[in-house]
Amino acid sequence: MRREILSWGDVDKLIDTLRPQFRGSFEAMVMITRGGIVPGGLIAEALDIKHILTAAVSFVEMDLPVPKLAALPEFLQFPDDHLLEGRRTLVVDDVWGSGRTITAVKDRVESAKGVAETCVFHFNPYRSLFTKAAPTYYGAITDAFIVYPWEIDRGVDPILARQPMMG
């Protein structure tokens, strides 16, 4: 699979692409952990969203012939319904790959009587398990594995660590 490593400048361009897409204002945001935390923070700042919540989801694989489709979401963390009820809510993640996680969170917001719209930096329609669903807002379409600047390994290279610093 092709990898694409993004810079902070690339992220700024994604925000610039997303901003004009948003219609009206949002009363709340649900950031999906972990991938949606940094994009959600940047978008919340750009749109001045102050009511910010988080959701953590895991999928329990069932022992069936098609496990990905049969996986059930387990909400490890989710806001109380009263925090979402009646609020136009932006659900944010970094990537729509299979679409399972963001769709599960969107459905849960709607079951709490919130009005949910979804947003990702990257939409991969080639991996999506949902043929008739897509994010409400997205910065780019891709088929690559995206590495965001906050995901780059910042550890010390053991070979470089043994070399004397040139000054």
C-alpha positions as CSV (number, residue, x, y, z in Angstrom):
1,M,0.0,0.0,0.0
2,R,1.2,3.4,-0.9
3,R,2.2,5.6,2.1
4,E,1.8,9.4,2.2
5,I,3.6,11.4,4.9
6,L,2.0,14.7,5.6
7,S,3.6,17.9,6.9
8,W,1.9,20.5,9.1
9,G,1.6,22.6,6.0
10,D,-0.4,19.8,4.4
11,V,-2.7,19.8,7.4
12,D,-3.2,23.5,7.1
13,K,-4.3,23.0,3.5
14,L,-6.8,20.3,4.6
15,I,-8.3,22.8,7.1
16,D,-8.4,25.4,4.4
17,T,-10.2,22.9,2.1
18,L,-12.7,22.0,4.9
19,R,-13.7,25.4,6.2
20,P,-15.8,26.6,3.2
21,Q,-17.6,23.2,3.2
22,F,-19.2,23.7,6.6
23,R,-22.8,25.0,6.5
24,G,-23.9,26.9,9.6
25,S,-22.5,26.5,13.0
26,F,-22.2,23.4,15.3
27,E,-23.3,23.3,18.9
28,A,-21.1,20.4,19.8
29,M,-18.2,18.2,18.5
30,V,-17.5,14.6,19.3
31,M,-13.8,13.7,18.6
32,I,-13.1,10.0,18.1
33,T,-10.1,8.8,20.1
34,R,-7.3,8.7,19.2
35,G,-7.3,9.7,15.5
36,G,-9.8,12.4,15.7
37,I,-8.3,14.3,18.7
38,V,-5.8,16.5,16.8
39,P,-8.0,17.1,13.7
40,G,-10.9,17.8,16.1
41,G,-8.9,20.3,18.1
42,L,-7.8,22.1,14.9
43,I,-11.4,22.2,13.5
44,A,-12.9,23.3,16.8
45,E,-10.5,26.2,16.9
46,A,-11.2,27.1,13.2
47,L,-15.0,27.0,13.7
48,D,-15.0,28.3,17.3
49,I,-16.8,25.1,18.7
50,K,-16.7,25.2,22.5
51,H,-18.8,22.1,23.5
52,I,-16.2,19.4,22.8
53,L,-16.7,15.7,23.7
54,T,-14.9,12.5,23.0
55,A,-15.9,8.9,22.1
56,A,-13.7,5.8,22.2
57,V,-14.9,2.8,20.2
58,S,-13.5,-0.8,19.9
59,F,-14.9,-3.5,17.6
60,V,-15.4,-7.0,19.0
61,E,-14.9,-9.5,16.2
62,M,-17.4,-12.3,16.1
63,D,-16.5,-15.8,14.9
64,L,-18.4,-15.6,11.6
65,P,-17.3,-16.1,8.0
66,V,-17.3,-12.3,7.4
67,P,-15.9,-10.9,10.6
68,K,-15.4,-7.3,9.6
69,L,-19.1,-6.9,8.7
70,A,-20.1,-8.8,11.9
71,A,-18.0,-6.8,14.3
72,L,-20.1,-5.0,17.0
73,P,-19.0,-1.6,18.3
74,E,-18.1,-1.4,22.0
75,F,-18.2,2.1,23.3
76,L,-15.4,2.4,25.8
77,Q,-16.3,6.1,26.3
78,F,-19.2,8.1,25.1
79,P,-20.9,11.3,26.2
80,D,-24.2,11.2,28.2
81,D,-27.2,11.6,25.9
82,H,-28.2,14.9,27.5
83,L,-25.0,16.4,26.3
84,L,-26.0,15.7,22.6
85,E,-29.7,15.9,22.6
86,G,-31.0,18.6,20.2
87,R,-27.5,19.7,19.3
88,R,-26.1,19.9,15.8
89,T,-22.9,17.8,16.4
90,L,-19.8,17.4,14.2
91,V,-18.3,13.9,14.6
92,V,-14.6,14.1,13.7
93,D,-11.9,11.5,12.9
94,D,-8.7,11.6,10.9
95,V,-9.6,9.0,8.2
96,W,-12.7,7.3,6.9
97,G,-11.2,3.9,6.0
98,S,-13.8,1.2,6.5
99,G,-16.1,3.8,7.9
100,R,-17.2,1.5,10.8
101,T,-16.0,3.7,13.7
102,I,-17.3,7.1,12.6
103,T,-20.6,5.5,11.4
104,A,-21.1,3.9,14.8
105,V,-20.4,7.2,16.6
106,K,-22.7,9.1,14.3
107,D,-25.5,6.5,14.9
108,R,-25.0,6.8,18.6
109,V,-25.2,10.6,18.5
110,E,-28.4,10.3,16.5
111,S,-29.9,7.8,19.0
112,A,-29.2,10.4,21.7
113,K,-31.4,12.7,19.6
114,G,-28.5,14.8,18.4
115,V,-28.1,15.9,14.8
116,A,-24.9,14.3,13.6
117,E,-22.7,15.2,10.6
118,T,-19.3,13.6,10.0
119,C,-15.9,15.1,9.1
120,V,-12.5,13.5,8.3
121,F,-9.3,14.8,6.8
122,H,-9.1,11.8,4.4
123,F,-11.8,9.7,2.8
124,N,-10.8,6.3,1.3
125,P,-13.9,5.2,-0.7
126,Y,-11.9,2.1,-1.9
127,R,-11.8,0.7,1.6
128,S,-15.2,1.8,2.8
129,L,-17.6,-1.0,3.9
130,F,-20.5,1.4,3.2
131,T,-21.4,1.7,-0.5
132,K,-24.0,4.4,0.0
133,A,-22.4,6.4,2.9
134,A,-19.6,8.9,2.9
135,P,-18.4,11.6,5.3
136,T,-20.5,14.8,5.2
137,Y,-17.2,16.8,5.0
138,Y,-13.7,15.6,4.0
139,G,-10.4,17.3,3.1
140,A,-9.2,14.9,0.4
141,I,-9.9,11.5,-1.2
142,T,-7.1,9.0,-1.0
143,D,-6.1,5.4,-1.5
144,A,-2.9,5.8,0.5
145,F,-2.0,5.0,4.1
146,I,-1.7,8.5,5.6
147,V,0.9,9.4,8.2
148,Y,0.1,12.7,9.9
149,P,2.8,14.9,11.4
150,W,1.7,14.0,14.9
151,E,2.2,10.3,14.2
152,I,5.7,10.4,12.9
153,D,8.1,8.5,15.2
154,R,10.1,11.1,17.1
155,G,12.4,8.6,18.8
156,V,16.2,8.8,18.5
157,D,17.7,6.8,15.6
158,P,20.1,4.4,17.4
159,I,22.7,4.7,14.6
160,L,22.6,8.5,14.5
161,A,22.8,8.6,18.3
162,R,26.2,7.0,18.2
163,Q,27.7,9.5,15.8
164,P,29.3,12.6,17.2
165,M,27.5,15.9,16.6
166,M,29.1,18.0,13.9
167,G,29.3,21.6,15.1
